[in-house]
């Protein structure tokens, strides 16, 4: 084998080895706790997970965290009468739904922050207007305290009532990517097309992690 051929083989090997290295997504909620073992202080690290919950979906059926077992999912917080960012968020989230429609490893979870108005039947109508069928995309309703606690303490999304805000609520338009172990792996601005494209690409990456 000539020197030129040897260089070509080495270059191709390098390219294939680089391609073989799969990108892995980061974990966004690493928690550290201190514990004393044999008189020594040890630091224990763990990844925070979405806790147990019990809500109703657009069909008035009970939905818990167990309904998301074995799936990655995208979570967001919205309200159906939102006059600002929600229509843009859900037009973009519809792209995600359409791309992964029928994939049993992928779900979506939209939590209403207007619990007085957005009863399940209201969200059923809202989902139908978007062309959403079945429960791959869950529209979730619960008590004000539970929904707001999930948003701010667990999904790290700001959500609160404000009479001076358009529609009466202030909230962030993040789409939060959660893995099969209920750990947050990414957050994306649902009003920005490029970030939604990145979300879909990262979902592909995350699904590949479970095939390695």
C-alpha positions in Angstrom: 0.0 0.0 0.0 1.4 3.4 -1.0 1.8 6.3 1.4 -1.1 8.2 -0.3 -3.4 5.2 0.1 -2.3 4.8 3.7 -3.2 8.4 4.5 -6.6 7.9 2.8 -7.3 4.9 5.0 -6.3 6.7 8.1 -8.4 9.7 7.2 -11.5 7.6 6.5 -11.0 5.7 9.8 -10.9 9.1 11.6 -14.0 10.3 9.9 -15.9 7.1 10.7 -14.8 7.1 14.3 -15.9 10.7 14.8 -19.2 9.9 13.2 -19.6 7.0 15.5 -19.3 9.1 18.6 -22.9 10.0 19.4 -23.8 13.3 20.8 -25.4 13.1 24.3 -27.6 15.7 25.8 -26.7 17.4 29.1 -28.7 17.1 32.3 -30.2 20.4 33.5 -30.9 19.7 37.2 -27.9 18.2 39.0 -28.4 18.3 42.7 -25.7 17.8 45.4 -26.3 16.9 49.0 -23.9 16.5 51.9 -23.7 13.4 54.1 -21.3 12.3 56.8 -19.7 8.9 56.5 -17.3 7.7 59.2 -16.9 11.3 60.3 -16.1 12.5 56.8 -18.3 14.8 54.8 -19.2 13.3 51.5 -20.8 15.1 48.5 -23.6 13.0 46.8 -24.7 14.0 43.4 -28.0 13.0 41.7 -30.2 14.2 38.9 -33.5 15.8 39.9 -36.6 14.1 38.4 -40.1 15.2 37.8 -42.2 14.0 40.8 -45.4 12.1 41.0 -48.5 13.9 39.9 -52.2 13.3 39.3 -54.0 15.4 36.7 -56.9 15.2 34.2 -56.4 15.3 30.5 -58.7 16.6 27.7 -60.8 13.5 27.9 -61.3 14.0 31.7 -59.2 10.9 32.3 -56.8 10.7 35.1 -53.2 11.1 34.0 -50.2 10.4 36.3 -46.4 10.4 35.8 -46.8 6.6 35.1 -48.5 7.4 31.8 -45.2 8.8 30.6 -43.2 5.7 31.6 -41.1 4.5 28.7 -41.3 7.7 26.8 -39.4 11.0 26.3 -41.8 13.9 26.4 -42.0 17.7 25.8 -43.8 19.7 28.5 -45.1 23.3 28.4 -47.4 25.6 30.3 -50.1 27.7 28.5 -53.7 28.7 28.6 -56.3 28.5 25.7 -57.3 32.2 25.8 -53.7 33.4 25.7 -53.4 36.4 23.3 -49.6 36.5 23.2 -47.1 33.7 23.0 -49.3 30.5 23.3 -50.6 30.5 19.7 -47.1 30.7 18.4 -45.8 28.1 20.9 -48.5 25.6 19.9 -48.1 26.1 16.2 -44.5 25.2 16.7 -45.3 22.4 19.1 -47.7 21.0 16.4 -44.6 20.5 14.2 -43.1 18.3 16.9 -46.4 16.4 17.2 -46.6 15.8 13.5 -43.0 14.7 13.2 -43.3 12.1 16.0 -47.0 11.2 15.6 -47.6 7.5 16.3 -44.2 7.0 17.9 -44.9 5.2 21.2 -41.6 6.5 22.7 -42.7 10.2 22.4 -45.4 12.2 24.2 -46.3 15.9 24.7 -47.7 17.4 27.9 -49.3 20.9 27.9 -50.4 22.1 31.3 -53.0 24.9 31.5 -52.3 27.6 34.0 -55.8 29.0 33.8 -57.5 26.3 35.8 -60.8 28.1 36.3 -61.5 28.5 32.5 -59.6 25.7 30.9 -61.6 22.7 32.1 -60.9 19.4 30.2 -63.8 19.9 27.7 -62.4 23.3 26.8 -59.0 21.8 26.1 -60.6 19.0 24.1 -62.1 21.6 21.8 -58.7 23.4 21.7 -56.9 20.2 20.8 -59.4 19.4 18.1 -58.9 22.8 16.4 -55.1 22.0 16.2 -55.9 18.6 14.7 -54.6 16.7 17.7 -56.0 13.1 18.1 -55.7 10.6 20.9 -53.6 11.1 23.9 -50.0 11.3 22.5 -50.4 15.0 23.2 -51.9 15.3 26.7 -53.6 18.6 27.7 -53.4 18.6 31.5 -55.6 20.2 34.1 -55.2 20.2 37.9 -55.5 22.4 40.9 -53.8 25.8 40.8 -51.3 24.9 43.5 -50.3 21.7 41.9 -49.9 23.1 38.4 -47.9 26.2 39.6 -45.7 24.0 41.8 -44.9 21.7 38.9 -44.1 24.7 36.6 -41.8 26.6 39.0 -40.3 23.9 41.2 -39.9 21.1 38.8 -40.0 22.2 35.2 -38.3 25.6 36.1 -40.9 27.6 34.1 -42.3 30.8 35.6 -46.1 31.0 35.7 -48.3 33.3 37.7 -51.5 35.3 37.6 -51.2 39.0 36.9 -54.3 41.1 36.2 -52.2 43.7 34.4 -50.7 41.1 31.9 -52.4 40.3 28.6 -54.9 37.5 29.3 -54.3 37.8 33.1 -51.3 35.6 33.3 -47.5 35.8 33.0 -45.6 32.7 31.9 -42.6 31.7 29.9 -42.8 30.0 26.6 -40.3 27.2 27.2 -40.7 23.7 25.8 -39.0 21.4 28.2 -37.5 18.1 27.1 -37.8 15.2 29.6 -36.1 11.8 29.3 -37.5 8.3 30.1 -36.2 8.6 33.7 -38.1 11.9 34.2 -34.9 14.0 34.0 -34.8 17.4 32.2 -32.5 17.3 29.2 -33.2 20.6 27.5 -35.3 23.8 27.4 -36.2 25.7 24.2 -38.0 28.9 23.4 -41.2 27.7 21.8 -41.7 31.0 20.0 -38.4 30.7 18.1 -38.4 28.5 15.0 -34.7 27.7 15.2 -35.0 26.6 18.8 -38.0 24.3 18.0 -35.9 22.8 15.2 -33.1 22.2 17.7 -35.6 20.6 20.0 -36.7 18.1 17.4 -33.0 17.3 16.5 -32.3 16.8 20.2 -35.3 14.5 20.6 -33.7 12.4 17.8 -30.4 12.4 19.7 -32.2 11.4 23.0 -34.1 8.6 21.4 -30.8 7.2 20.0 -29.3 7.2 23.5 -31.8 4.4 24.4 -30.8 2.3 21.4 -27.1 2.3 22.3 
